[in-house]
Amino acid sequence: MSARARYFVALLGLGLWLRSPAPASEGSQSVAVAAASDLVFCLPALHAAFAKTEPSVALRATTGSSGNFFAQITHGAPFDVFLSADLSYPRALIAAGGADEKSLTLYGIGRLVAWTTRADLDPAGDLAAFVRSPHVRRLAIANPAHAPYGRAAREALTSLGVWAEAQPKLVLGDNIAQAAQFVQTGHADAGIVALALVLGAPTRETGRWAEIPAKLHAPLEQGAVLTTRGAANPAAVRYLAFLRTPAARAVFERYGFRLPQ
């Protein structure tokens, strides 16, 4: 395995822990962030921008499946901020009394791409024909049971009329980052993954990708919310407010997270 592939595997493991670049001083505050795994490359840049204005705040971020985080926070996991790959989980957390309704923030619309690292495959053009191709023996997607990108992939394949044909080929990742990992390491011939992961290093220079038309699936409206614990943490409140600033917006845009006009 190449050094680039090893880096990708290490980065997209079970979780990603990040801290603000500057060491926190004694008595400084910390913020625990649960983030959808499509943010795995976006978060370092986002947190570096936050650290410029809040150098004394220590950030701890873990990436994973939005559905799994919802379950964990509901059962008392000590997170202050939840960045979900769709709005349904933050809204459900609010309904369950685990998050602050006023803090709910739409930070971007996620986008799906078909991606392969194989030189003999090209996802551009007819996506249904690409999925049906005998050369695509294994197709990676996130698990639709708890991953919003997996649900969107299923919707897109259903819209194209190829969901039944795709099912025997599917390799399910626990989250969208793991699905991308399967493609990167060759455990899948192709995958339907998040644009943000393709735009982030090292996948941007690897293989070929084509964006899947948004009309084929429900919008991936991605939202952030303060948990009940986070609402009582002034540093978490400031972090959530930062996500609405032009500096944060520029980072989100860089990784393909646009907002509706």
N, C-alpha and C positions, 0 to 999 in steps of 0.2 A: 504494500500500500504506500502511495506517495506521501510525502510530508504534508502536502495540502489536504489530502484525504484524511490523514490522521488528525490534523487540526480540526477539520469539520466534524469528525466523529467525537473528538473530545469536547468541542463546543456545544454540540447538540446531543449531549447525554441526557441523563435524567433531570438535570437542572443546571441553571447558570447562576452563579453567585457573583454579584458585582458590588464594589464599594466605591464611594466617591473618591476621586484621585487624591484629595488632600486628607491626611489623617485627622480624625475627629479629636478635638481637644477634650479634656476631662470635663464631664458634665454636659457634653453636647448631646443633641438629640439624634435619634435614628429613625429610619422609615423602612419598614418591611413591605416589599412590593411583590405581589403575585401577578405574573404577566404571561399572557398568551405566548406560545412558543414561536409564533411568526415574528415576534419582536426581538428575537435573540441577537440579531445584528444591529437593530435599531437602538436598543437600550444603552449600550456603551456611549454612543454619541449623544443620546438624550440626557444621560446622567452627567456626562462631561459638561454639557451646556448648563444643567442645573447647578453643578458644583461651582461654576463661575460666580453665581450670585449667592450660593449657600454653601460655602466651603466647610463649615463646621458641622454639616448634617451628614451622617453616615447612612448610605443607602445599601440595603440588602435586597437583591432581587432574585427571585426564582422563576424560571420559565417552565411551562408545561401545558397540559390540556385545560381549557377554560372550564369544561364540565367537572373535571377532577378538582380544580381549585374551588369551584362553587361548593362541592360536597365537603371539602376540607374546611373552608371558612365557616360553613354552616355548623360544622361539628367543633368549632372553636380554634381552628388553626390561627396562630398569632400574626396575621397580615394586617397592614394598615391601609393599603391601596390595592385594588383589584383592577387590572387591565385585561379586559376580556376580548376575545375574537368576535363576539357579537354582543348585542344589547340584552338578549334574553336572560343571560345568567346574572348580570348586575340587577336587572329588574326583579328577577326571582329572589335575589338576595335581599333587596329592599323589601319585597313583600313578606319575606320571612323574618324581618326585623333585624337583619344582620348588616345593613348598610344605610347610609344617609342619602335619602332621595334627592335632596337639594344639590348634592355634589355630582350627580350623574352627568358625565361629559362625553359627548361623541368626539373621538379623536381622529377618526379616519374611516374610510371605506376600504376594506380588504379586497384584493384582486387575485383571481386564480390564473395559473399558467400551466400548460402542459410542458414538461421538461424532460430531457434525456441527455445523458452523457455519451451515448453511443453515436459514433460517427456515421453509421449506416442508417440512422433514423432521423426523420425531420418532422416535428410536430406542427409545422406551419401548414395551413391549408385546411383540408377536410379532417376535422378532429375525430369524427365517427370512424372514418376509414383508418385513421392512425390507431385508434383503440382496437379495431378489428384486426389489424395487421398480425399475421402469424409471427412476425419478428418481435412483437411486443407480447412476450410470454408472461411477464410479471409486471403489474401496474400498481404502483404505490399510491395510496391515499391515506389520509388520517381516518381514524375510526369514527364513522358517522354517529356512533352511539353517544359520544361525549365531546367530539371535536367539531366546532362550527365549520372549519374548512372541509372536513370529511363530509358533513351534510351537504355543503355547497357542491362538492365534487359529485356526490350521488345525484343531486338535483340536475346538474349539468348533463351527466351521462344519461339520466332518465329523459331529459328534454330532447336529447339527440337520438333516443330510442335504442341505446346500446348498453343500458344498465345490466340487463340479463346476460348479455354476452361478456361483459366486463367482469362479472362476479367471479368466475373461475380463475381469473388472472390476478385478482386483487391480493396485495400485500398490505396489511393494515398497520399503520403506525399508531402508537398511543397518542401522538400529537402530530401536528403538521411538520415540525422540525424532524421528528424521527422518520416520517415518510420521505422527506427530502434526503435524509441520511441514507435510506435504502437505495435511492437513485444514485447518490454520490459514490457509494461504495460498490455499486454493481449488483446489489442484491435484488434490484428491480431494473427492468429494461427502461422504464419510463415512469413518470409520476405526475399527478395533478397536485401542485403545491402552491404555496403563497408567493406572489410576486416579490414580497419583501425579502424572502430568502434567496431568490435568484439575484436580486440587486445587491445583496450583501456579499462580502468576501467569504469564501473563495468561489462560490458558485457562478458569479457573474462572468468569469472567464472560462467556464467549463460547460461544454455541451451546447445544446440548442434549446430554445424555449419559444413558446407562442402564447400570447394572452388569450384566455377563454372569454368569449363575449359575456358581459355581465347579464344580458337578458336571459341567459340559460339557467340562472339560479337566483334565489332571493338575495338581496343586497347583504353583504357582509359588513354591517354597521358595527364598528368596534367601539366599545365604550369603557370608560374608567369610572370608578366610584370609590368613595371612602367607606371602609367598613365601619361598624360601630366603634371598634377600638380606634381606628384611624381618625374618626371625627373628633376624638378627645386628644389627639396628638397634634400640637401646633405645627410641627415640622411636616407632618403628612398633609395637613391642610394647605400649607404653602407649596408642597410638591404638586398636589392636585391643581392648584391655581396656576402653577408654572406650565402645566400641560396645555393651558389655553393661550399661552403667550406666543408672539411671533417667532421667538427663538425656538420653541418646541415645535411650532407648526413647520418651520423650515426643515427640521430633522425628519419629521413625519413625511413630509413631501419627498424628501430625498429617497426614502424607502418605499415610495409608491402609495402612501396612505393619503389619499385626497379627501376633501370634504365636499359635500354637495354644493353646487353653486347657489 
